[in-house]
Amino acid sequence: SGPRIVFKVAKGSQYRVADILIEGDISIESKALLARNASKTAGTFNRGVLTDKTIELDEEMILSIFARNGYLDAPLTNDLRADRDQMTLVYAVSEGPRYIIRRLSISGNEEISTDQLEEFLTMKEDQTFSSSGLSEDRATLLMLYQDRGFKDASIAAELSYYHRGFVYQFYTISEGSRFYVADVVVVGTERTRRETVASQIVTRKDDPLSLRRNLQSETNLYDLGVFRSVRFEEIPSLESQNRRTVLFRVDEGSKYSISYGVGYNYSYGPSASEGFRGTFGLTNNNFLGRAYTLSFGLRGSRLRQRGNVALSMPRLFQIKLPTVISVTASNENRIQTEDGELTVKGRPYDSQRYSISSQSEKTLSRRESLFYRY
């Protein structure tokens, strides 16, 4: 037989993670530093989580928080302190100096002035430096150029540490050529009116070619709710090398949808049973080709009958004000039996109701909306 390998394991002591602490003269609260730590203290039914890997992840997270706040040289160590079956993990850290942008320089820009570019930067001279802030500012400047038609623009960022705690920051911009929109073309529409589609496209002929505007137009077309897919392409124009035709390809979804159902209800006591009941619904998802939704619904039983027609419009009078107008008719009957009358919810009379209602919604922010109801 071949050789055998035998592993002998001595389990040693088993500990509960009693606490996780941060020691040192720091300005950032320990709670913020440990908000997303991988190591966990013990709970009622567990001993906590503490491994070499979780400690490594904790240290990366803590150092990244210090770096985002400008403390690039913060040294960090860890210490495990055991007391009987209790283990305490202690991180010791020293912030060091906070790095400040001593000088900010932008070169290579011709079409957009330096003052305009600096308005969009979050880190400026005499402010705290962070590597994450540098990445965000570089992406912001690149987006600014691409939004103004410079689709081939590139931005390089360089750093120089003049003294400990001071940073010289340099942006070198290569603007490239500026591109414009030669034309805007939509293909794939069959039932949807062109003016309905055109109202959702913010890309305009002769405007600078903007990726942001094209993406916003794509989102607006999806929000109509009548297209299965929306894609855009930038096609070179024969007019000029610096002009592009923006082509939107749309695929319309099904126009009609039908829903139906059958059920049975039996009630004990003095209230009448509905017995068999049924529902039917028909929806036109692109009414008049304007991306309106027209729905018709029926619900019926021997006690209750209800009909409803609703019209949903994404815009009202060319204003982005989603509006729903609804007309409803309902009827509820008493039931005569050999033993007397069985009533609906104890009400000893028939009921007929006709109603019309409208509701518009104005979005104020991501969290707030204003409703107008009548």
Secondary structure, 3 states (H helix, E strand, C coil): CCCCCCCCCCCCCCCEEEEEEEECCCCCCHHHHCCCCCCECCCCCCCCECCHHHHHHHHHHHHHHHHHCCCCCCCEEEEEEEECCEEEEEEEECCCCCCEEEEEEEECCCCCCHHHHHHCCCCCCCCECCHHHHHHHHHHHHHHHHHCCCCCCEEEEEEECCCCCEEEEEEEEECCCCCEEEEEEEECCCCCCHHHHHCCCCCCCCCECCHHHHHHHHHHHHHCCCEEEEEEEEEECCCCCCEEEEEEEEEECCCEEEEEEEEEECCCCCECCCEEEEEEEEEEEEECCCCEEEEEEEEECCCEEEEEEEEEECCECCECCCEEEEEEEEEECCEEECCEEEEECCECCCEEEEEEEEEEEEECCCCCEEEEEC
